[in-house]
Amino acid sequence: MTVSPLSPASSPADATVEATVDAAVQAAAALDAAAAAGTDLTGLAAAAADTAAAAAAAEAAVAARTGVPEDDTLRLTHRRLREGLSGPLTEANRWGTVALPPGRFSFHELHLKRDLPIIHEWMNDPEVARWWELAGGPETTANHLAAQSRLTHATAYVGCLDDQPVSYWELYRADLDPLSRHYAAQPHDVGIHLLIGPAAHRGQGLGSLLLLVVSELILRAAPDTRRVIAEPDVRNAASIAAFRRAGFRRSVDLSLPGKTAALMIRDRHRDGPGSDTAEATRGTDARTGNPRGTGSTRPRPAAPA
């Protein structure tokens, strides 16, 4: 799989970016092929993550040189790479509306100028700041969101109920993330980071419900994905409980930079009357996300809520 050719006016630096992007997509394809053939994946996941990171860095350098607004227009190669690596994860805003007891749930892709004020407000809520550690001025939030926008294996979204923002999401290919060095990643593993923003929506079971719904949407939209994963801080008992109620199981604890994380996994075929999914809307839920220190190169990658 290759990206579309750059324009004739492209510079040698742009051609280097294109080659880097192609290498990243090809590394991801090699990982998929090895998995399909039952080949040992040792080293392939790390190589795919490294090439994806290199492509993102090259794109960021071109954006800085050309002055392309990061929050408005991603370069073609960047967008193609995101689509090549993340596939359906780039299309969550087209998954439609889901009718839930609290209201109609929908996604829109993060737009920095539009969404910065509300996400900045959420990040400065003491309960959110406890786990995300992004309290501060608007520039602190903006830097985190801009970094998310530059990633080629992840997409950030705002989740709404009845068109009102209530949650912030980061969906990413965990097997292409540096996190994959810390656990037994499988091809097309999808990671979730989530926070519930308004305090009035916390403690009502909303986090569990949304995790259940979104993980199901991911599995439906991405047939190659067998697992949805998350890595909340082991101290965030409310977050871990919310994942359990949404059908995730606690696998192992991971020693990550900045935190010890509980690896939570929702398997594609782990549903049924006796599963934790049946409890998704009962009891209290996680209050916020928990982003400190995964193995990712992302600034303060977040774990869910």
MARMIDREN-382850 format. One record per residue: residue in one letter; chain; x, y, z of N, C-alpha, C in turn. Coordinates in steps of 0.05 Angstrom, whole numbers, always signed. Layout:
 rest kette    n_X    n_Y    n_Z   ca_X   ca_Y   ca_Z    c_X    c_Y    c_Z
    A     A      X      Y      Z      X      Y      Z      X      Y      Z
...
END
This chain:
 rest kette    n_X    n_Y    n_Z   ca_X   ca_Y   ca_Z    c_X    c_Y    c_Z
    M     A    +17    -24     +0     +0     +0     +0    +18    +25     +0
    T     A    +13    +44    -18    +28    +68    -19    +10    +92    -18
    V     A    +21   +115    -11     +5   +139    -10     +5   +152    -37
    S     A    -13   +170    -42    -15   +184    -67    +10   +200    -72
    P     A    +19   +203    -97    +44   +218   -102    +40   +247    -94
    L     A    +62   +259    -86    +62   +287    -79    +61   +303   -105
    S     A    +54   +329   -103    +51   +345   -127    +79   +350   -140
    P     A    +79   +358   -166   +105   +362   -179   +122   +384   -166
    A     A   +109   +401   -151   +124   +423   -138   +136   +414   -112
    S     A   +133   +389   -105   +143   +380    -79   +173   +381    -79
    S     A   +184   +387    -55   +213   +389    -52   +225   +362    -47
    P     A   +252   +359    -48   +265   +334    -40   +258   +326    -12
    A     A   +254   +346     +6   +246   +339    +33   +219   +326    +34
    D     A   +200   +336    +16   +174   +323    +15   +176   +295     +5
    A     A   +194   +290    -15   +197   +263    -25   +208   +244     -3
    T     A   +225   +255    +14   +234   +239    +36   +211   +232    +55
    V     A   +194   +251    +59   +170   +245    +76   +153   +223    +64
    E     A   +149   +225    +37   +133   +205    +24   +145   +178    +27
    A     A   +172   +176    +24   +185   +150    +27   +182   +139    +55
    T     A   +184   +158    +75   +181   +149   +103   +153   +139   +108
    V     A   +133   +153    +97   +105   +145   +100   +101   +117    +87
    D     A   +111   +114    +63   +109    +87    +50   +121    +65    +68
    A     A   +144    +71    +79   +158    +51    +96   +140    +44   +120
    A     A   +127    +64   +131   +110    +58   +155    +86    +41   +147
    V     A    +73    +47   +125    +51    +31   +116    +59     +3   +109
    Q     A    +82     +0    +96    +92    -26    +89   +100    -43   +114
    A     A   +111    -29   +134   +117    -44   +159    +92    -54   +173
    A     A    +71    -37   +172    +46    -46   +183    +34    -70   +168
    A     A    +37    -69   +141    +27    -91   +124    +43   -116   +130
    A     A    +69   -114   +134    +85   -137   +140    +77   -150   +167
    L     A    +70   -133   +186    +61   -143   +212    +35   -159   +208
    D     A    +16   -148   +192     -9   -162   +187     -4   -188   +173
    A     A    +13   -188   +153    +18   -213   +138    +31   -234   +155
    A     A    +49   -226   +173    +62   -245   +191    +42   -258   +210
    A     A    +24   -241   +219     +3   -251   +238    -15   -271   +223
    A     A    -23   -265   +199    -40   -283   +183    -26   -309   +178
    A     A     +0   -309   +175    +15   -333   +169    +23   -348   +194
    G     A    +17   -337   +217    +25   -351   +242    +54   -348   +248
    T     A    +68   -328   +236    +96   -324   +240   +101   -310   +267
    D     A   +125   -315   +278   +133   -301   +302   +133   -271   +297
    L     A   +119   -256   +314   +117   -227   +311   +139   -211   +325
    T     A   +157   -226   +339   +178   -212   +354   +193   -193   +336
    G     A   +194   -169   +344   +209   -148   +329   +192   -134   +308
    L     A   +173   -147   +297   +157   -134   +276   +140   -111   +287
    A     A   +127   -116   +310   +110    -95   +322   +127    -70   +329
    A     A   +151    -75   +340   +168    -52   +347   +177    -37   +322
    A     A   +183    -52   +301   +191    -39   +276   +169    -23   +264
    A     A   +144    -33   +265   +121    -18   +255   +117     +7   +271
    A     A   +119     +5   +298   +116    +28   +315   +137    +49   +309
    D     A   +162    +40   +305   +184    +59   +300   +181    +73   +273
    T     A   +172    +59   +252   +169    +72   +227   +145    +91   +227
    A     A   +124    +84   +242   +101   +102   +244   +110   +128   +258
    A     A   +126   +125   +279   +136   +149   +294   +154   +165   +276
    A     A   +171   +153   +260   +188   +168   +242   +172   +183   +221
    A     A   +151   +171   +211   +134   +185   +192   +120   +209   +204
    A     A   +111   +205   +229    +98   +227   +242   +117   +250   +247
    A     A   +142   +244   +254   +162   +265   +259   +169   +279   +233
    A     A   +171   +264   +211   +177   +277   +185   +154   +295   +177
    E     A   +130   +286   +181   +107   +303   +174   +106   +328   +191
    A     A   +112   +326   +216   +113   +349   +234   +134   +370   +225
    A     A   +157   +360   +215   +178   +377   +206   +169   +393   +181
    V     A   +155   +379   +163   +145   +392   +138   +124   +412   +146
    A     A   +106   +405   +164    +85   +424   +172    +97   +449   +184
    A     A   +118   +446   +200   +132   +469   +212   +145   +486   +191
    R     A   +156   +474   +171   +170   +489   +150   +150   +503   +132
    T     A   +128   +491   +126   +109   +502   +107    +88   +520   +120
    G     A    +86   +518   +146    +66   +534   +160    +37   +523   +158
    V     A    +34   +498   +151     +7   +486   +149     -5   +486   +176
    P     A    -29   +497   +180    -42   +497   +206    -48   +468   +215
    E     A    -37   +460   +237    -40   +433   +247    -69   +427   +254
    D     A    -84   +447   +263   -111   +442   +272   -132   +444   +250
    D     A   -124   +453   +226   -143   +456   +204   -138   +437   +181
    T     A   -113   +434   +173   -107   +419   +149    -83   +400   +153
    L     A    -88   +374   +153    -67   +355   +154    -57   +351   +125
    R     A    -31   +348   +122    -21   +344    +95    -31   +317    +84
    L     A    -32   +315    +57    -44   +292    +45    -29   +266    +54
    T     A     -3   +267    +54    +12   +243    +62     +5   +235    +90
    H     A     +3   +254   +108     -4   +248   +136    -32   +235   +137
    R     A    -51   +247   +123    -78   +236   +124    -78   +208   +112
    R     A    -64   +204    +90    -63   +178    +77    -51   +157    +96
    L     A    -30   +165   +110    -17   +147   +129    -36   +139   +151
    R     A    -50   +159   +162    -69   +154   +183    -91   +134   +173
    E     A   -100   +138   +149   -121   +120   +138   -109    +92   +133
    G     A    -83    +92   +124    -71    +66   +119    -66    +50   +144
    L     A    -58    +64   +165    -51    +50   +190    -75    +46   +208
    S     A    -93    +66   +209   -115    +65   +229   -142    +57   +217
    G     A   -145    +59   +190   -169    +50   +177   -194    +61   +190
    P     A   -212    +44   +200   -238    +53   +210   -235    +73   +234
    L     A   -212    +73   +247   -209    +91   +270   -209   +120   +261
    T     A   -204   +125   +236   -205   +153   +226   -234   +161   +218
    E     A   -253   +143   +220   -280   +148   +210   -301   +147   +231
    A     A   -293   +149   +257   -313   +146   +278   -335   +167   +277
    N     A   -328   +191   +266   -348   +212   +263   -369   +204   +243
    R     A   -365   +183   +227   -385   +173   +208   -398   +148   +217
    W     A   -394   +140   +242   -407   +116   +253   -437   +121   +259
    G     A   -446   +146   +258   -474   +152   +262   -480   +157   +292
    T     A   -505   +159   +298   -515   +165   +324   -526   +140   +338
    V     A   -520   +137   +363   -530   +114   +379   -549   +124   +400
    A     A   -573   +114   +400   -593   +123   +420   -588   +108   +446
    L     A   -583   +124   +467   -577   +113   +494   -596   +125   +513
    P     A   -600   +113   +537   -618   +125   +557   -611   +154   +564
    P     A   -585   +162   +566   -579   +190   +572   -583   +209   +549
    G     A   -585   +199   +524   -587   +216   +500   -575   +203   +476
    R     A   -574   +218   +454   -563   +208   +429   -533   +213   +429
    F     A   -518   +191   +427   -488   +192   +428   -477   +194   +400
    S     A   -458   +212   +396   -444   +214   +370   -416   +225   +374
    F     A   -399   +221   +354   -371   +230   +354   -368   +253   +334
    H     A   -350   +272   +340   -339   +288   +319   -309   +289   +323
    E     A   -294   +289   +300   -265   +289   +302   -256   +315   +315
    L     A   -235   +313   +331   -224   +337   +345   -217   +359   +325
    H     A   -226   +383   +331   -218   +407   +317   -207   +426   +338
    L     A   -181   +432   +336   -168   +446   +358   -181   +472   +365
    K     A   -186   +489   +345   -197   +516   +351   -225   +514   +364
    R     A   -241   +496   +353   -269   +493   +363   -269   +480   +390
    D     A   -253   +459   +394   -256   +443   +418   -238   +450   +441
    L     A   -217   +467   +436   -198   +473   +457   -211   +485   +482
    P     A   -230   +504   +480   -241   +516   +505   -254   +495   +523
    I     A   -270   +477   +512   -284   +459   +530   -265   +438   +541
    I     A   -246   +428   +524   -227   +408   +534   -208   +420   +555
    H     A   -200   +445   +550   -184   +459   +570   -199   +461   +597
    E     A   -224   +467   +596   -240   +469   +620   -241   +442   +634
    W     A   -245   +420   +619   -245   +394   +631   -218   +386   +644
    M     A   -197   +393   +630   -170   +385   +640   -163   +399   +666
    N     A   -176   +422   +671   -171   +436   +696   -190   +429   +718
    D     A   -209   +411   +713   -225   +400   +735   -207   +383   +753
    P     A   -207   +387   +779   -188   +373   +796   -189   +343   +793
    E     A   -213   +331   +790   -214   +302   +787   -202   +292   +761
    V     A   -205   +307   +740   -192   +300   +714   -162   +305   +716
    A     A   -155   +328   +727   -126   +334   +729   -111   +314   +745
    R     A   -124   +301   +764   -110   +282   +781    -98   +259   +764
    W     A   -111   +252   +742   -102   +230   +726    -89   +238   +700
    W     A    -99   +259   +688    -88   +268   +662    -64   +286   +665
    E     A    -61   +300   +687    -39   +317   +693    -34   +338   +671
    L     A    -56   +350   +661    -54   +370   +641    -68   +396   +649
    A     A    -70   +400   +675    -80   +426   +685    -60   +448   +678
    G     A    -71   +472   +673    -54   +494   +666    -68   +512   +647
    G     A    -53   +529   +633    -65   +548   +614    -73   +534   +589
    P     A    -87   +549   +571    -97   +537   +546    -74   +525   +530
    E     A    -50   +537   +532    -28   +526   +516    -20   +498   +524
    T     A    -24   +491   +550    -19   +463   +558    -37   +444   +545
    T     A    -63   +450   +545    -82   +433   +531    -77   +433   +501
    A     A    -72   +456   +489    -68   +458   +461    -44   +442   +451
    N     A    -23   +442   +467     +1   +426   +459     -5   +396   +459
    H     A    -21   +387   +478    -28   +359   +479    -46   +352   +455
    L     A    -66   +369   +449    -84   +363   +427    -70   +365   +400
    A     A    -52   +384   +397    -37   +386   +372    -20   +362   +368
    A     A     -8   +352   +389     +9   +328   +387     -9   +304   +379
    Q     A    -33   +302   +389    -51   +281   +381    -58   +283   +351
    S     A    -62   +307   +342    -69   +311   +314    -46   +303   +295
    R     A    -21   +304   +305     +1   +297   +288     +5   +266   +286
    L     A     -6   +252   +304     -2   +223   +305    -14   +210   +280
    T     A     +0   +190   +270    -10   +176   +246    -24   +150   +251
    H     A    -23   +141   +276    -37   +116   +283    -59   +120   +303
    A     A    -68   +145   +306    -88   +151   +326   -105   +174   +316
    T     A   -129   +176   +327   -148   +198   +321   -162   +206   +346
    A     A   -164   +232   +351   -178   +242   +375   -206   +252   +367
    Y     A   -224   +247   +386   -252   +254   +381   -264   +267   +406
    V     A   -286   +282   +402   -303   +292   +423   -329   +276   +421
    G     A   -338   +264   +443   -363   +249   +444   -385   +267   +455
    C     A   -408   +266   +442   -430   +284   +449   -455   +268   +457
    L     A   -471   +279   +474   -498   +269   +480   -517   +291   +471
    D     A   -535   +285   +453   -554   +304   +442   -539   +329   +433
    D     A   -516   +324   +419   -500   +345   +407   -485   +362   +426
    Q     A   -485   +355   +452   -470   +370   +472   -445   +355   +480
    P     A   -421   +367   +480   -397   +353   +486   -397   +343   +515
    V     A   -391   +317   +519   -390   +306   +546   -365   +289   +550
    S     A   -350   +283   +529   -327   +265   +532   -306   +270   +512
    Y     A   -281   +263   +519   -258   +265   +501   -246   +237   +497
    W     A   -240   +230   +472   -230   +203   +465   -205   +204   +449
    E     A   -188   +184   +453   -165   +179   +435   -166   +150   +428
    L     A   -170   +144   +402   -171   +117   +392   -145   +112   +376
    Y     A   -131    +90   +381   -105    +87   +368    -99    +57   +363
    R     A    -82    +52   +343    -72    +25   +338    -51    +19   +359
    A     A    -59     +4   +379    -40     -2   +401    -16    -18   +392
    D     A    -20    -35   +371     +2    -51   +362    +23    -35   +347
    L     A    +16    -11   +338    +35     +7   +325    +45    +28   +344
    D     A    +37    +28   +368    +45    +47   +388    +69    +36   +404
    P     A    +86    +54   +414   +108    +44   +432    +97    +28   +456
    L     A    +72    +31   +463    +61    +14   +484    +64    -15   +477
    S     A    +65    -22   +451    +67    -50   +443    +92    -64   +453
    R     A   +112    -48   +461   +137    -60   +472   +133    -70   +500
    H     A   +110    -63   +513   +106    -69   +541    +85    -91   +545
    Y     A    +73   -101   +524    +53   -123   +527    +53   -140   +502
    A     A    +41   -163   +503    +40   -181   +480    +19   -171   +460
    A     A    +27   -152   +444     +8   -140   +425     +1   -159   +403
    Q     A    -24   -157   +394    -33   -171   +371    -39   -152   +348
    P     A    -36   -160   +323    -42   -141   +301    -70   -130   +303
    H     A    -71   -104   +298    -97    -89   +298   -109    -86   +326
    D     A    -94    -90   +347   -104    -82   +374   -111    -53   +373
    V     A   -133    -46   +384   -142    -18   +386   -142     -9   +415
    G     A   -129    +14   +420   -129    +25   +447   -149    +48   +450
    I     A   -159    +51   +475   -178    +72   +481   -167    +89   +504
    H     A   -169   +115   +502   -166   +134   +524   -191   +150   +525
    L     A   -202   +155   +548   -227   +169   +551   -228   +185   +576
    L     A   -240   +208   +575   -248   +223   +599   -277   +232   +596
    I     A   -291   +232   +618   -318   +244   +620   -314   +272   +630
    G     A   -323   +292   +615   -317   +319   +622   -334   +332   +644
    P     A   -360   +336   +639   -376   +350   +658   -379   +334   +684
    A     A   -375   +347   +707   -377   +333   +732   -405   +321   +736
    A     A   -425   +334   +726   -453   +324   +729   -457   +297   +716
    H     A   -440   +290   +697   -443   +265   +683   -427   +242   +695
    R     A   -412   +248   +716   -395   +227   +728   -410   +213   +750
    G     A   -402   +189   +755   -414   +174   +777   -442   +164   +772
    Q     A   -450   +165   +746   -477   +156   +739   -477   +131   +721
    G     A   -454   +119   +717   -453    +96   +699   -448   +103   +670
    L     A   -444   +129   +664   -441   +137   +636   -414   +127   +624
    G     A   -393   +128   +640   -367   +118   +630   -368    +89   +621
    S     A   -380    +72   +638   -383    +44   +631   -400    +40   +606
    L     A   -422    +55   +604   -440    +53   +581   -426    +61   +556
    L     A   -411    +83   +556   -398    +93   +532   -375    +74   +524
    L     A   -361    +64   +544   -339    +44   +537   -351    +20   +524
    L     A   -373    +10   +534   -386    -13   +522   -394     -7   +493
    V     A   -407    +16   +489   -417    +23   +462   -394    +28   +443
    V     A   -374    +43   +451   -352    +50   +433   -335    +25   +426
    S     A   -330     +8   +446   -314    -16   +440   -330    -34   +420
    E     A   -356    -35   +423   -372    -50   +404   -372    -38   +376
    L     A   -373    -11   +375   -371     +2   +349   -344     -3   +335
    I     A   -323     -3   +351   -296     -8   +340   -295    -36   +329
    L     A   -305    -56   +344   -304    -84   +334   -321    -88   +310
    R     A   -343    -73   +307   -360    -76   +283   -347    -63   +259
    A     A   -334    -40   +264   -323    -24   +242   -296    -35   +232
    A     A   -282    -49   +250   -255    -59   +244   -254    -89   +246
    P     A   -261   -104   +225   -263   -133   +226   -236   -147   +232
    D     A   -214   -133   +227   -188   -145   +233   -180   -143   +262
    T     A   -194   -126   +277   -188   -122   +305   -202   -143   +322
    R     A   -186   -157   +337   -196   -178   +355   -198   -169   +384
    R     A   -184   -147   +390   -184   -138   +418   -184   -108   +420
    V     A   -198    -97   +440   -196    -69   +447   -183    -68   +474
    I     A   -163    -51   +478   -147    -52   +502   -146    -24   +515
    A     A   -139    -23   +540   -135     +2   +555   -114     -3   +577
    E     A   -103    +18   +588    -82    +15   +608    -85    +36   +630
    P     A   -107    +35   +646   -110    +54   +668    -90    +49   +690
    D     A    -84    +69   +705    -67    +67   +728    -79    +47   +748
    V     A    -63    +30   +759    -73    +10   +778    -87    +23   +802
    R     A    -80    +49   +808    -92    +62   +831   -120    +73   +824
    N     A   -127    +74   +799   -152    +85   +791   -173    +63   +791
    A     A   -182    +56   +815   -201    +34   +819   -227    +39   +804
    A     A   -236    +64   +804   -262    +70   +791   -260    +65   +761
    S     A   -237    +72   +748   -233    +67   +720   -233    +37   +714
    I     A   -218    +22   +730   -216     -7   +725   -244    -19   +728
    A     A   -259    -11   +748   -286    -22   +752   -304    -15   +728
    A     A   -301     +9   +717   -317    +16   +694   -311     -1   +670
    F     A   -285     -7   +666   -278    -25   +644   -289    -53   +648
    R     A   -288    -62   +672   -299    -89   +677   -329    -90   +671
    R     A   -344    -69   +678   -372    -68   +673   -378    -66   +643
    A     A   -358    -56   +628   -362    -53   +599   -352    -78   +584
    G     A   -346   -100   +599   -338   -125   +586   -309   -129   +582
    F     A   -292   -112   +594   -263   -116   +593   -255   -134   +616
    R     A   -233   -148   +612   -221   -165   +633   -194   -153   +640
    R     A   -186   -156   +665   -159   -147   +674   -140   -169   +667
    S     A   -120   -164   +651   -101   -184   +642    -76   -185   +660
    V     A    -58   -166   +657    -34   -164   +672    -29   -135   +680
    D     A    -11   -131   +699     -2   -104   +706    +23    -98   +690
    L     A    +26    -74   +680    +48    -66   +664    +64    -44   +677
    S     A    +90    -46   +677   +107    -25   +688   +114     -6   +665
    L     A   +101    +17   +665   +105    +37   +644   +119    +61   +655
    P     A   +130    +78   +638   +142   +103   +648   +121   +120   +661
    G     A   +125   +125   +687   +107   +142   +701    +84   +129   +716
    K     A    +79   +104   +711    +57    +91   +725    +59    +60   +722
    T     A    +45    +47   +740    +39    +18   +736    +10    +17   +726
    A     A     +7     +3   +704    -20     +3   +691    -32    -25   +692
    A     A    -58    -25   +693    -73    -50   +691    -81    -53   +662
    L     A    -71    -74   +649    -79    -79   +621   -107    -91   +620
    M     A   -126    -75   +609   -153    -84   +607   -159    -91   +578
    I     A   -172   -114   +574   -176   -125   +547   -205   -132   +543
    R     A   -217   -122   +522   -243   -132   +513   -238   -149   +488
    D     A   -244   -175   +490   -241   -193   +468   -266   -192   +450
    R     A   -262   -196   +425   -284   -195   +406   -307   -214   +414
    H     A   -300   -238   +423   -320   -258   +428   -325   -263   +458
    R     A   -322   -242   +474   -326   -246   +503   -350   -230   +512
    D     A   -374   -239   +502   -399   -227   +511   -417   -250   +520
    G     A   -440   -243   +531   -459   -263   +539   -472   -256   +565
    P     A   -492   -271   +573   -507   -264   +598   -490   -264   +623
    G     A   -468   -280   +623   -452   -281   +647   -429   -262   +647
    S     A   -425   -246   +626   -402   -229   +625   -406   -204   +640
    D     A   -384   -189   +644   -385   -163   +658   -401   -143   +642
    T     A   -405   -148   +615   -420   -129   +599   -448   -125   +609
    A     A   -459   -145   +621   -487   -143   +631   -489   -123   +653
    E     A   -467   -116   +665   -467    -97   +687   -459    -69   +678
    A     A   -458    -64   +653   -446    -40   +642   -460    -15   +652
    T     A   -486    -16   +656   -501     +8   +663   -508     +9   +693
    R     A   -497     -9   +709   -504     -9   +737   -482     +2   +754
    G     A   -490    +14   +777   -470    +22   +796   -456    +48   +788
    T     A   -435    +55   +802   -420    +79   +796   -399    +72   +775
    D     A   -390    +93   +761   -371    +88   +740   -345   +104   +745
    A     A   -326   +101   +727   -301   +115   +730   -306   +145   +727
    R     A   -291   +161   +741   -296   +190   +741   -282   +204   +718
    T     A   -258   +196   +712   -243   +209   +691   -224   +189   +678
    G     A   -210   +199   +659   -188   +183   +647   -163   +183   +664
    N     A   -143   +171   +654   -119   +167   +670    -95   +164   +651
    P     A    -82   +186   +644    -64   +184   +621    -34   +181   +628
    R     A    -26   +179   +653     +2   +183   +658    +18   +159   +648
    G     A    +38   +165   +632    +60   +148   +625    +55   +121   +613
    T     A    +43   +118   +590    +46    +93   +576    +73    +94   +562
    G     A    +79    +73   +547   +104    +73   +532   +103    +90   +508
    S     A    +81   +104   +503    +78   +118   +478    +96   +143   +477
    T     A   +101   +152   +452   +115   +177   +448    +96   +200   +451
    R     A    +71   +195   +454    +51   +216   +457    +55   +229   +484
    P     A    +52   +256   +486    +53   +269   +512    +30   +260   +529
    R     A    +37   +248   +552    +17   +240   +571     -6   +224   +559
    P     A     +0   +202   +544    -22   +187   +533    -42   +178   +554
    A     A    -67   +180   +548    -87   +177   +569    -98   +149   +570
    A     A   -105   +141   +593   -120   +116   +596   -148   +123   +605
    P     A   -167   +106   +601   -195   +113   +600   -208   +120   +626
    A     A   -234   +124   +623   -250   +133   +645   -272   +114   +650
END
